């Protein structure tokens, strides 16, 4: 895969993109369904300026790839696997024990991704889903060969974008609130998507129980590390070096990444770095960084993160983390999704061992 295509494929994971790509329309659908609404319905939601009414829980969901796994993990966490007709999200490793296998077990329906690394319009329509879910608005951009929200609406298919990413990939009519939500993405953004799916699928109590539990775990960590000197933390994914113009490990910073670090009692080595940092970080910048804790991430199964940490320590012996061999291994928990609490607990236990 070329670097440009890899960067496009990763866009759903990276909130701090250098540009806004994609398409998102405005329409109202579902009011004229002939069947009587199910109990607790109709449910109307305004999603990225696209108002839709659901007369019953969706039963054939297509989850677009978007270089994300958080949406698929949300469906699994809410026990909604049976509603998924096809899932194209995959990561292969998770900070939540057993989650990777559960995501891998979701049906794939034989779909193939196009050169832009997601489901082409003709396959999405042929699947005949009643709901299509994308991690970002760009997942509905026809210039990449994807079906637009308007096109799917005309076929009677509802659509949802993870609300934190409404502004990401939306070519027009971006509101100030959408820009602010995108810019301020955090662990709370992961929980808001859980609540949205709970509302649409009529499982609000289940969603509330899950968000209360996850938020409680994150708040418990914050309470334990409160008042302790924050540790400087660097999130690095060695196997994503293709994302960096200089061949260095991908270093993630900004939005949800900084939120995870701060919840674990840290401060990012490069606060609010965003896509420019990920793509253009130099060896000199990395050498000069203050790093007390290396947060080393797995992109795919089978990576030897102990060996990768050792390589970074050898390359940057001046880091405090290198001197003390202080590192923690994570995977999906630093991205948007229900695994944030698991990653935060892991990181905090290494950064502040005496607090636990």
N, C-alpha and C positions, 0 to 999 in steps of 0.2 A: 504494500500500500504506500502511495506517495505521501510525503509530509503534508501536502495540502489536503488530501483526502482524510488523513489521520486527524488533522486539526478539525475538519468538519465533523468527523465521527465523534470527536471528544466534546463538541460544543455543548451538549446537554449537561455534561459534568461541570463545565467551567462557567460560573456565573459572571465573571468579570471579563466578558468578551470585548474585543476592540471595536466591534460593530454589531449592529442589530440586523439580523438576516430573517427572511421568512415572510409568512403571510398569515393573517388572522382577520376574519370578516366579522360582521355584525348581522345577526339574524335572530329570529324567534321561531323555534320549532316545537312541535309536539302538542300544540293546543288542540289539534283536530284529530287526534287518535280516536278511532271509532270505539275501541273497547273501553269498558268502564275502568276507572283507575283502581289500582290495588289499594289495600288498606294502608293508610298513612300517606297516600299520594292523592293528587299530583304534587311533585316537588319541582320548584322552579329555581334555577341558579343562573346568576350572571357570571360568566367565566370569560375574563379578558374582553369584556364588552359584547360577548356573544350570549344572548339570553336563550335558555332552553328549558323546556318543561318535560319532566319525566313522569309518565303515567304509571310506571312500575319499575322494579329493579331491572337493570340491563342483564341480559342472559348470555350474550355473545360479544365478549369484549376483545378488541384487538389492542395490545399494548405495543406501541411503536418503540423502536430501539433507542434512538437519541443518545447513544453512549451513556446511558443511565441504567441503573438497576433498582433505584428507589421506588419506582411506581410498581414494578412487579413484586418487590418485597412488601409493599404496603398491602397489596391484594392478599398475599400469603399471610401476613400478620393479622389480617382481619378475617381470615378463614373464608375468603371468597374465591378460592381456586376454581371451583366448579363453574364460575361465571366467565372464566377466561377461555375464549375460543382459540386464541393464538397469542403467544408472547414471544417477542424477538429480543428482549433484554436478557443479558447473560453476563456474569462476572466470574463465576467459577470458584470464588472464595468469598468468605464473609466473616465479619466480626461477630455475627450472631451464630452460635453453634447450630449446625444443621440447616441453616437457611440456604446455602448454595445448592444443596441437593433438592430442596423444595422448589426453588426457582427453576432448576434444570428440569424438574418433572412437569412443569407446566406445558400444555400442548403448544406445538409449533406450527401445525397445520401445513407443513411443507413450504412455508413462505421463504423467499430468497430476497436478500437486500440488493438494492441497485448500487451504482457507483458512488452515490452520495450516502451510502451506509444506512439506508432505511427502506421501508416497505414502499414500493412504487404504487402509484394510484390504481393501476389495473388490478393488482393483487389485493389491495385493500378493499376495493369494491366487490371483487369476485368472492371474497370471504363472506360477504353479507353480514357484517357485524351489526349490532345495534348501538355500540359505543366504541369510539376510537380514542385512546388516551396517549398523549404525547408529553414528554417532560418539558418541552419548550415550544413556543409558537412556530418556530422554523420547521417543525415536523409536519406542518400543513402548508408548506411553501411549494407551489406547483413548479417553480423554476428549477427545483431539484428532482422533479418527477414525482413528487408526492401529491396526494389528493388534498385539495384545499378544504377548509371547513365549509365553505359555501357548496362545493361540489358534493361533499358527503351529506350536507343538509338536504340537498335536492334528492338524494337517494334515500332519505328518511333515516339517516344515521346521525346520532348525537356525537359530540366531540368534547373532550376536556383537555385543557392544558394545565400542568401543575401551576397553580396561581403565582408562585414566586417568580416564574419565568414568563409571565405574560408579555413583558416588554422585550424579551429576548427572542428575536426573530420576527417581530411584528413590524411591518413596513410603514404602517400609517396608524393614525388615531391612537398613538400611545399617550396615555394619561400621565399626569404628574404622579398620581398614586401608584400606577404600575411601575414607573421608573424608580420611585422610592422603594417599593417592595422588592424589586429586582436588586437594587443597589444594597439594600439592608438584609439580604438573605442570611438566615441563621438556622440554628437547630429548631427554632419555633416554626420555620417554614416547613420543615419535614412534618411537624405535627399538624399543621393546618391542612396539608394534603390528606392526611389520615382522616381528619374531620370532614373534608369535602367528600371523600369516597364514602364515609359512613352516612352522610346525608343522602347522597344519590342512590345508595343501595339499601336504604332503610335500616341501617344497623348503627344508628347514632349512639345507642348505649354501649355497644361493643367498641366503637371508635373512641368514645369518651373514656372508657375504662383503659384502653391502650394508651391514649395520650396522657392520661393522669399517671399511669404507671411509668411511662418513659420520662415524662417531665419530672416526676418525683425522683427518679434515679439520677437525673442530671442535676437537679437542685441539691440532692444529698451530697454529690461530689463537690459542688460549689461550696456548700456549707463546711465540708471538711478541709478544703484548701483555703478558705477565706482567711485573710490576714497573713498568710505566708508569702514570703517574697516570690513573685512570679518567676518561673524559669523560661528562658528564651528557647523557643521550640521551632524546629525546621521540619516541615512535611516534605519528604522527598520520595519519589517513585522511580527507582533506577531503571525499571523495564520500560518506562515511557520516555526514554531519552530522545526518541524521534520527535517529540514535541518541542524540544529545545534546539534552537538554531546552532548552538555550540556543542551539541551532543552530550550535554550534562543531564543528570537526572531531572525529571520534571519536578519543579518545586512549586507547590500550590500555596496560594495566599489570597486573602480577601474573603469577604462574605462568610459563607458557612465554614470555611476552613479556619478562619480566625475565631469564629464563634466556638468551634470545637476546642481549639487550643485554649482559649480564655476560660471556658467552662472547666477545663482540666487543670487550671492553676498556672497557666502559662501566658506568655506574650509571644506573638509571631516574630521570628527573626527578620522577616520582611513584611511588616503590616500593610494590608491593603495593596498587595502587589499586583494581583489580577493577572489577566492574560499576558500583558506585556512582560511581566516578570517570568512567567512560565515559559514563554517563547524565546526570550532574549537574555536571560540571566547569563552573566559571564563568569568564567572561572575566578576572576579577580574579585567580583562581588561575593561569590560563594566563599572564597577564602577569608574575606573580611567580615563575614557574618558572625554574629554572636549566637552560638548554639550550645545550650546547656543540655538539651534533650533532642536526640534525633528521632523523629517519627518516620520510620521507614515503611513504605507501603507496598503491598502486593497487587499487581495488576492482573495476574493470571495464576492458576494453580501451579504448584511445583517450584516456585521461585525460592531460592535459598537466601532469605532476608538476613540471616546471620552473616553470611559471606558478603552480601552487599553492604551491610553496615560496616564490616571490617574494611572493605575497600575504601569507603568514604572516610573512615577514621584515618587510614593510612595516607589518603590524599590531602586531608585537612587536619593535621595533628594539632594545630593551634586551637581548635575548638575545645571548650570545656568538656563537651560530650565525648570527644576523642580521648582526652586525658583520663576520663573516668569510665569509658566504655558504657555510656548511658544511652540506651536506645530502647524503643518499643515498636513492636510489629503490629501494623493495622492493615485494613483493606478497604472495604466499602463504607466503614463508619465515619469517614471524614467527608463523605459526599451527602447529598440530599437523600434522605430516606430514614427508615426506622432504626437503623443500626448506630445512630449517633451516640446513644447512651452507652452502648457496649464499647465503642472506641474511647469515649471520654473516660470511662472507668479504667480501661487499660492504661491510658496515657497518664492519668493522675496517680495511679499506683506506682508507676515508675518515677514520675517527677517528684512526688511527695510521699515516699513510702511510709514515713512515720505518722502520716495523717490517717492511715488505715489500720 
